[in-house]
Amino acid sequence: MYKSVMKSWSMPALRLKKSILRKPKRQEIYIRRYSMHFSKPKRPIQLMEICGTHTMSIARSGLKSLLPDDVKLISGPGCPVCVTPSSLIDLAYDLAQRPDILLCSYGDLFRIPGSKHPSLQGLPQVKICLSCMDALTLAKENPSKNVIFLGVGFETTAPGSAIAILEAQRQNIQNFFFLSLLKQTKPAICTLLEQENTQIDGFLCPGHVAAIIGEQGFTFLPNQYHHPGVISGFDPEDILYSIELPIQMLNQNKPAIQNTYGRIVKPQGNQTADRIKRWSHFT
C-alpha cells in the first residue's frame, strides 16, 4: 500500500493516505519511505516556504533531515505579525495611551515590541479579539469609546475584516475604526526575487492564502520570474510532496504553478471573498 501511494500520489491516493496516517508512527514511516524516492536534483536547489505555518510544520516533523543534500529550505516572510514594522507598533502604543480609545487586534500582535516602546500586552486600553467582528461588537457595547481594530494579515484575513467594515457602515456605527496593517503576498515575493544575488529557485506557496486568491494568484512566478511554485497544504506529507514537485520542474526547466491542495484551493480562488474585498476597497 505504501508503494502504490508513493508511486502516484494522486488525489484519491491523498485521501487513502489520510486513512493510513492516523497514528504518528505510521506517518513517520510513510514520510521516511517516500523521501527515499525523491528525484535527484541536477544542481543544488534552494526552495523558500513563504508561510510561517509551513515553517512550523517542517520544524516539528524534521522534514529537513529527510531531504537530499542538494535541497535546502529557506524560511520566507512568515506570519504577518512578524513582518509588521516596529514603527506601526509604536503608533499603536501611542494610540493606546488615549483614554477615549480601545485598541483591538489578535493576541500575537500585542506581544511584539516597537522601536521606542515595549509591547502593548497588558495595557488597559488594549483588548484581544478573535476577529474584526468582535471589535465591532465592542464598539456597539462602548459608545463612548473610539474602537480601533489593528487589521493585520495577508489576503487570508482581509475578507473577514471587509465584512466587519461593511457591517459597521450598514449599522451606521460611528465609533468603529479600522487601521489597516494588511499585506499582499505577491509584492513581498517580488521584492525578494528582485534583490541582487537572490538565490531562491522555487517556492512553497501558502494554502490558506491560495484559498482566497487561487492558483491564478501565483502564476506570476513562472510567467514573470521563470520560477516554479507549488501550493501546499500543511501536513508533513503534503509539504514533502510539494517539495518534490519543484525539483522535478527545475530538472526539466519547466517552471509552473502546481496545486497539491486542490481539496481546498481552486484555480480562481474564493471569488465571493474577492468581491467582498473589492466592495470595501481592499485590493
N, C-alpha and C positions, 0 to 999 in steps of 0.2 A: 504493500500500500504506500509506503514511503516513496518507493522508487517511482510509482505511477504519478504521484502528486508532484514530485520534484521534476519529473520529466516534462510535464506540460504546464503546470501552474495556470490553468485556465480558470475562468470564473467558477465553473462547477467544482474544480479542484479546490479553489479557495474556500468554498462552502464546506467541502469534505474536510479540509484542513482544520477548520474551526471545530469540527466534531471530535477530532483526534487530539486536540491540543488543550483539553480542559484541565489537564494536570501539568504543573510547571515542569516536571521531569520529562514528560513526553515532548513538551515544547522545546526543551533544551536539546534532546536527542534529535528531534526533527531539524532544528536550525543548524546544528553541527553537521548533520548529514547533508543538508542542502548546500552548505558552504563549501563542501568538498567538490561540488560540481560547478563552481564558479568559472566563468570564462576567464582566460588568462589575458590580461591587458597587454597590448603590443608595446606600450610605453608606460612610464609612471603616470598615474591619474590622481587628481585631487578633486573630490566632489564636496559640495557645500550643502549641508542641510540648513534650510532657512529658518525653520521653526524651532522654538525652544522645547516644544513637546517632543519633537523628534530627537533633539539632543538628549533629553532626559531618558527617553526610551532606549536610545543607543547606549547610554552610560549604564543604566540599570541592568541591561541584558548582556553587556560585554560584547556587543557586536564587533567592535573594532578589532578585537583579538582574533576574530574568525575570518577577517578579510585577507585577500592576497597581499603580500608585502608591498606590491607596487600600487596599491589603492589606499589613499588617505582620505579621511573625512575631516572637513573643516566646519566648525560651528559658525553660523551666519548671524544675521541681525537679531535673531532670538525673539524674546517676548517684547511687546510694545512698551511695557513699563520700563524695561531695562534700557531702552534706547530713547527714553524721554529726556530732553535736555535739562540739566540741573537748573538752568535759568527759569524754566517754567515751574519747577518745584519751588523756587524762591518766590515767584509771583503768587503761587497758590498759598504759600506760607504767609505772605503779606496780607492776602485777602482774608485769611483765617483769623487775623488779628482784629478784624472789624466786628463789633458786637451785633450788627444788623445782618450778618451773613452766616449761612450754614453751607459748609463746603462738603460735597458728597463725591464719592467715587468708589472704585473697587479697592479692597483692603491692601492689595500688593502695592498700589501707588503710594500709599501713605507711609510705607517703610523705606522709601528712597530719600536720602538726604539731598539737599540742594547745595549750591556752591557757597552760599552765605549763611544759610540756616540749616538746622537739623531737620530730620524728617517731620512730617505732620502727625505722626502717630501719637495719640493721646491728647491732642489739643481739644478743648471743649467745644469748639465750633466745627469740628470735623465729624462726619458721620459716614460709616461704611455702608454701602449699598450693594446689593447683588445685581442690580440692573438700573438703567436710567429711569425706568418706570417707578422704581422705588423712590427715587429723588423727586419725581413728580408728585407722588403721594405725600412726601414730606412737605412740599411746597403748599399743598392744599391744607395740610394739618397745621402749618405755621405761617399764617398770612402776614404776620408782622416781620418775617424774615425774608431776605433775598436768598433763595436756594440755588446754588451754583453746582452743576454736575460737571466734573472733570472727565470729559469723554475720551478715554484712552483706548487704543486698539488699532488693528488693521481693518481690512474690509469685513472681517467677521462680525465685529460689534457695531459697525455703522448702521445697519438696518434697524436694529433694536433701538438705538439712540434716535434715529429718524422717526420712528413710530412715536416715541415719547414727545418729541418736538411737535409733531403734527397734532398729537392729542392735547398738548398744552395750548396750542393755537385754537383748536376746536372748542376747548372749555374756557378759553379766554383767561388763562391763569397768568397773571401779570408778574408774579414774583418768582418765576422759574426761569433759569438761565442755563445755557449750555456753553461751556468753554471747550472748544474742540482741540484735543491733542491727538486726533486721528492721523494715521499714516497710511500710505499706499505701498503695496509690496513692490510694484514694478519700479518706481523711482529708486527705491533702496537697492534693488538688484542692478539696475542700470548704473548707478553710482559706483558700485563695486566693480563692475566689468569695465568701466571706463577709466579706472585708476591705472596709473602707469605700472607696468610689471605685475599686473594681476595674474595670479596662477590658479585660476579656477577653471576646470574643464567641463563641469556639468553640475546640475542642481537637483536636489530632492525638494520638491515643491510641497507646501503645506496643504494637507487635505481639507482642513476646515476653511481656509481662505478660498481654495478652489471650489468648495461647495457653493460659494457666493458668486465668484467671477467666472467659474467654469474653466474647461480646458483652454478656451479661447483667450483667457487672461494671461496665459503663459506662452502663447505662440511667438511672442517677440524674441524669446530665447533662441530658437533655431533661425527665425526669419531675419533678425537684426544682428545677432551676435554669433551665429553658427555654433551654438551650444545646445546640448541635449538637456532635457528636463523630464523628470518623472514625478507625477502627482502621486503621493503615497499616503496610505493610512498610517496608523501609529503603533500597531502591534509589531513586535520584533520581526516576525516572519514577513509582514508587509514591507517593512523597511529593508530587510535583507534582499528580497526580490527586487525592490525598487533600486537598489544599488547595482544589482546585476545588469539591469537594462541599459543604463548609460555606458557601462563598459562595452556592451555589445555594439551600441550605436557609435561609440568612439572608435572601436576597432574597425568598423565598416565605413567610417567617415560619413555617416548618415544621421545627422542630428535631427531630432524631432521631439515633440511632446507626447509622452505616453502616460496613460492614466491607469494605475493599478488599484484605484479607489473608486471604481465605477459603481459600486453599490451605494455610494453617496454622491459622487461628483458627476455631473452631466456636462456634455460639450458646451452648452450655452450657460451653465450655472443656474442659479436661482433667479429667474427673471422677475419674479414678484418682489424679492428683496432689492433687486437692482432698481426697479421702478420706484420703490419707496425711498431709496437713497436720492434719486433724482428729483422726486417731488419736494424733498426738504433741502435741496441744493447741496447734497453731499455728492462729490464726484471722485 
